[in-house]
Amino acid sequence: MPFFSITIPTFNHGKYLRECLGSIIAQDCHDYELLICNDASTDDTAEILKDYPEAHIITNEQNEGTNQSFNKLFKIAKGQFLFFFGSDDFLIDPTFLSDAKKLLTLHPETAALYAGGHIYSENGELLLTIGKAGEPQIFNAKTCRRLVKTNNLDFCPSTLMLKSSLVPDGFDVELRSMSDYFLFRALIIQHSAIRINRHVVHVRRLPTSFSHLDEENRQERKRAVYRRLKLMVEELENEHHQLPAASEAVDSVH
């Protein structure tokens, strides 16, 4: 069984695909399976993917969308952790996978791992840097609930890893670009999470990006998802109200 299942849906990202896949192959950890869903691309994506025989590739006959493509990949994934990656992004830290594997092996109770990164425009303009530099940290479930409830928990796209056994149904496609936002938080309010405090990925925010296309309704949907998560946190807190109090933990991990 591979440690990671790297899942990559792609649609007409041929011009970025070699850089994306090259950054994964260049990692110093190869304990992974590479799963790609070609979502009915009309550019040279199919030809490019022929150069990567190590990848397991499925092809949609018609364009089904990012979340549906991710969910198809989830169903065939065999890894202990699902790693969600964008086909227009690339890793800039060659030790990210090996460091993530060490931390997740050391802390098997962990449900999720995430890190920081840089988000750029199509023209290469730096739009946003997410995360900080420092030692990795582990947050227990109580700390995660507080961070979710106060809406004070962000992760950089293309760094999120989730324990496969906790993701039986995949993404909620109705949430569109908020699906990873919700699933990540819904898991960690019941489990623990690790944050690697360094910038490991270059993310492109293109005019055709899912989050960009969904921007008109994204903030309204984000508020609705936050309210839903807040209710989930309050229900969990009520369930644990009669149990001995657990201390919050924000520990450095090595």
Rosetta blueprint (number, residue, H / E / L):
1 M L
2 P L
3 F L
4 F E
5 S E
6 I E
7 T E
8 I E
9 P E
10 T E
11 F L
12 N L
13 H L
14 G H
15 K H
16 Y H
17 L H
18 R H
19 E H
20 C H
21 L H
22 G H
23 S H
24 I H
25 I H
26 A L
27 Q L
28 D L
29 C L
30 H L
31 D L
32 Y E
33 E E
34 L E
35 L E
36 I E
37 C E
38 N E
39 D L
40 A L
41 S L
42 T L
43 D L
44 D L
45 T H
46 A H
47 E H
48 I H
49 L H
50 K L
51 D L
52 Y L
53 P L
54 E L
55 A L
56 H E
57 I E
58 I E
59 T E
60 N L
61 E L
62 Q L
63 N L
64 E L
65 G L
66 T H
67 N H
68 Q H
69 S H
70 F H
71 N H
72 K H
73 L H
74 F H
75 K H
76 I H
77 A L
78 K L
79 G L
80 Q L
81 F E
82 L E
83 F E
84 F E
85 F L
86 G L
87 S L
88 D L
89 D L
90 F E
91 L E
92 I L
93 D L
94 P L
95 T L
96 F H
97 L H
98 S H
99 D H
100 A H
101 K H
102 K H
103 L H
104 L H
105 T H
106 L H
107 H L
108 P L
109 E L
110 T E
111 A E
112 A E
113 L E
114 Y E
115 A E
116 G E
117 G E
118 H E
119 I E
120 Y E
121 S E
122 E L
123 N L
124 G L
125 E L
126 L E
127 L E
128 L E
129 T E
130 I E
131 G L
132 K L
133 A L
134 G L
135 E L
136 P L
137 Q E
138 I E
139 F E
140 N L
141 A H
142 K H
143 T H
144 C H
145 R H
146 R H
147 L H
148 V H
149 K H
150 T L
151 N L
152 N L
153 L L
154 D L
155 F L
156 C L
157 P L
158 S L
159 T L
160 L L
161 M E
162 L E
163 K E
164 S H
165 S H
166 L H
167 V L
168 P L
169 D L
170 G L
171 F L
172 D L
173 V H
174 E H
175 L H
176 R H
177 S H
178 M H
179 S H
180 D H
181 Y H
182 F H
183 L H
184 F H
185 R H
186 A H
187 L H
188 I H
189 I L
190 Q L
191 H L
192 S E
193 A E
194 I E
195 R E
196 I E
197 N E
198 R E
199 H E
200 V E
201 V E
202 H E
203 V E
204 R E
205 R E
206 L L
207 P L
208 T L
209 S L
210 F H
211 S H
212 H H
213 L H
214 D L
215 E H
216 E H
217 N H
218 R H
219 Q H
220 E H
221 R H
222 K H
223 R H
224 A H
225 V H
226 Y H
227 R H
228 R H
229 L H
230 K H
231 L H
232 M H
233 V H
234 E H
235 E H
236 L H
237 E H
238 N H
239 E H
240 H L
241 H L
242 Q L
243 L L
244 P L
245 A L
246 A L
247 S L
248 E L
249 A L
250 V E
251 D E
252 S E
253 V L
254 H L
